[in-house]
Amino acid sequence: MFLAQEIIRKKRDGHALSDEEIRFFINGIRDNTISEGQIAALAMTIFFHDMTMPERVSLTMAMRDSGTVLDWKSLNLNGPIVDKHSTGGVGDVTSLMLGPMVA
């Protein structure tokens, strides 16, 4: 078992986080067992110390696995299944350009 403050401290001190530590933190966000202050503290330490590529992969996978993962295999579709979504309100035109590009 991990403690959120120890994960924050480890990253603050410039060390890479393990896959298990990242998954623990993301699951804590999902389960509301990690406070907004702790989330902000980790975000700040990542801003100052960046993430290694393995940390980025672990974070992406942990975020993906924190919810329901759709399985399209039974549909036997040709090619990959892709998705593009936005936080909205940022004023970019990516969605507008992306549709015609992939059509």
C-alpha positions in Angstrom: 0.0 0.0 0.0 1.2 3.5 -0.8 0.6 6.9 0.7 -0.2 9.8 -1.6 2.1 12.1 0.3 5.0 9.7 -0.2 4.4 9.5 -4.0 4.3 13.3 -4.1 7.5 13.5 -2.1 9.3 10.9 -4.3 8.4 12.9 -7.5 9.2 16.2 -5.8 12.7 14.8 -5.0 13.2 14.0 -8.7 12.7 10.3 -8.7 10.7 8.4 -11.3 7.4 6.9 -10.1 6.7 3.2 -10.5 3.7 1.8 -12.5 2.1 0.7 -9.2 2.5 4.2 -7.6 0.9 5.9 -10.6 -1.9 3.4 -10.7 -2.5 3.9 -7.0 -2.7 7.6 -7.4 -5.1 7.5 -10.4 -7.3 5.0 -8.6 -7.3 7.3 -5.6 -8.5 10.1 -7.8 -11.2 7.9 -9.2 -12.3 6.7 -5.7 -12.1 10.2 -4.1 -9.5 8.9 -1.6 -6.9 11.5 -2.8 -7.6 15.1 -2.1 -7.7 18.0 -4.6 -4.7 19.4 -2.8 -2.7 16.2 -3.2 -3.7 16.1 -6.9 -2.5 19.7 -7.3 0.7 18.9 -5.5 1.6 16.0 -7.8 0.7 18.1 -10.8 3.0 20.8 -9.6 5.9 18.4 -9.1 5.4 16.9 -12.5 5.4 20.4 -14.0 8.8 21.0 -12.4 10.4 17.6 -12.8 8.6 16.3 -15.9 7.9 12.6 -16.4 9.9 9.9 -18.0 8.5 8.1 -21.0 7.7 5.0 -18.9 5.9 7.2 -16.4 3.9 8.8 -19.2 2.9 5.4 -20.6 1.9 4.2 -17.1 -0.1 7.4 -16.5 -1.9 7.0 -19.8 -2.7 3.3 -19.2 -3.8 4.0 -15.6 -6.2 6.7 -16.8 -7.5 4.4 -19.5 -8.0 1.5 -17.1 -9.6 3.7 -14.4 -13.0 3.5 -16.2 -14.8 1.3 -18.6 -12.7 0.2 -21.6 -14.8 -0.6 -24.7 -13.9 -3.8 -26.6 -14.7 -3.6 -30.3 -13.1 -7.0 -31.2 -16.4 -8.8 -31.6 -17.5 -6.3 -34.4 -14.7 -7.5 -36.7 -14.1 -4.0 -38.0 -11.4 -3.4 -40.6 -8.7 -1.1 -39.3 -8.1 0.6 -36.0 -10.7 2.2 -33.9 -9.8 5.8 -33.1 -11.4 8.6 -31.1 -10.8 12.3 -30.8 -12.3 14.2 -28.0 -11.8 17.6 -26.6 -12.2 19.4 -23.3 -14.2 22.0 -25.1 -14.1 25.7 -24.9 -10.5 26.0 -26.0 -11.2 27.5 -29.3 -9.2 25.1 -31.5 -10.4 23.9 -34.8 -9.0 20.4 -34.6 -12.4 18.7 -34.8 -13.4 20.8 -37.7 -10.3 19.8 -39.7 -10.0 16.2 -38.5 -13.3 15.0 -39.9 -12.6 15.7 -43.6 -9.0 14.5 -43.2 -9.9 11.0 -42.1 -13.0 10.6 -44.3 
